[in-house]
């Protein structure tokens, strides 16, 4: 998982502010001194926290030599379950290509999804002004 700079900034801001439950370990403890049992104790004391964000931050810090290698268990992801059948998928693609009632960005994003299976968050970074239908 790639940790976004904004997420890193949020974690660091919370640590600096000293918000209770915002960071694992003992206050005043250097990141380089953080141990596996510190993380596990913090996660046990604060169930429901976004452990995947902490895991990404720790991987980022370890890759830069700022922290030891520490792992955080992440919940398993469910496999996708709601699939369109082929007829419905082709119908929706045809609609994206021909329905002038839809906005151009929606039509392009939908067509890319149905044709190539692109993830919606990847389609969002395409500038709409580059497409004409």
C-alpha positions in Angstrom: 0.0 0.0 0.0 1.3 3.4 -0.9 0.8 5.9 1.9 -0.3 9.3 0.6 1.7 12.4 1.9 -1.5 13.8 3.3 -2.0 10.7 5.4 1.6 10.9 6.7 1.1 14.6 7.5 -2.1 13.7 9.4 -0.4 11.0 11.5 2.6 13.3 12.3 0.3 16.2 13.2 -1.6 14.0 15.6 1.6 12.7 17.2 2.9 16.2 17.6 -0.3 17.4 19.1 -0.2 14.6 21.6 -3.8 13.5 21.0 -4.7 10.6 23.2 -4.8 7.4 21.2 -3.4 9.1 18.2 0.0 7.3 18.2 1.3 4.1 19.6 4.2 3.8 22.1 5.1 6.0 25.0 5.0 9.7 24.7 8.4 11.1 24.2 9.5 7.8 22.6 11.5 8.1 19.4 10.1 6.5 16.4 13.3 4.5 16.0 12.6 3.0 19.5 9.1 1.8 18.7 8.7 -1.9 19.2 6.3 -4.5 17.9 4.7 -4.9 21.4 4.1 -1.1 21.6 2.0 -1.3 18.4 0.2 -4.4 19.5 -0.6 -2.9 22.9 -1.8 0.3 21.3 -4.1 -1.6 18.9 -5.5 -3.7 21.7 -6.2 -0.5 23.7 -7.8 1.3 20.8 -9.9 -1.2 18.8 -11.4 0.0 15.6 -8.6 2.3 14.7 -7.5 2.3 11.1 -4.6 -0.1 11.4 -4.0 -0.1 7.7 -2.9 3.6 8.0 -0.5 2.8 10.8 0.8 -0.2 8.8 1.5 2.1 5.8 3.1 4.7 8.0 5.4 2.1 9.6 6.4 0.6 6.3 7.2 4.1 5.0 9.2 4.9 8.1 11.1 1.6 7.9 11.9 2.1 4.3 13.6 5.4 5.2 15.5 3.9 8.2 13.3 5.9 10.7 11.8 2.8 12.4 12.3 -0.9 12.9 10.4 -3.3 10.8 7.0 -3.7 12.5 4.0 -5.4 11.1 0.3 -4.7 11.7 -2.2 -7.3 10.9 -4.9 -6.0 8.6 -8.3 -7.5 8.2 -8.8 -9.7 5.2 -10.6 -8.1 2.3 -13.8 -9.7 1.0 -13.7 -10.8 -2.6 -16.0 -8.7 -4.9 -19.5 -10.3 -4.9 -21.8 -8.1 -7.0 -20.9 -8.6 -10.7 -23.0 -7.6 -13.7 -23.8 -10.3 -16.1 -22.5 -9.8 -19.7 -25.7 -8.5 -21.1 -26.1 -5.9 -18.4 -22.4 -4.8 -18.7 -22.7 -4.4 -22.5 -26.0 -2.5 -22.1 -24.3 -0.1 -19.6 -21.3 0.4 -21.9 -23.6 1.2 -24.8 -25.3 3.7 -22.6 -22.0 5.4 -21.8 -21.2 5.6 -25.5 -24.5 6.9 -26.7 -26.5 8.6 -23.9 -26.2 12.4 -24.3 -28.1 12.8 -21.0 -25.0 11.7 -19.1 -22.1 14.2 -18.6 -18.9 13.6 -20.7 -16.8 12.8 -17.6 -19.4 10.2 -16.5 -19.6 8.7 -19.9 -15.8 8.4 -20.3 -15.3 7.0 -16.8 -18.1 4.5 -17.3 -16.7 3.4 -20.6 -13.2 2.9 -19.2 -14.7 0.9 -16.3 -16.7 -1.3 -18.5 -14.1 -1.8 -21.3 -10.9 -2.1 -19.2 -12.0 -2.7 -15.7 -10.2 0.3 -14.4 -10.7 1.2 -10.8 -12.8 4.3 -10.3 -10.2 6.1 -8.2 -7.7 5.7 -11.1 -10.2 7.2 -13.6 -10.7 10.3 -11.4 -7.2 11.6 -12.2 -7.9 11.9 -15.9 -8.7 15.5 -16.9 -12.2 15.6 -18.4 -11.1 18.4 -20.8 -9.0 15.8 -22.8 -12.0 13.9 -24.0 -14.6 14.7 -26.6 -17.5 12.5 -27.6 
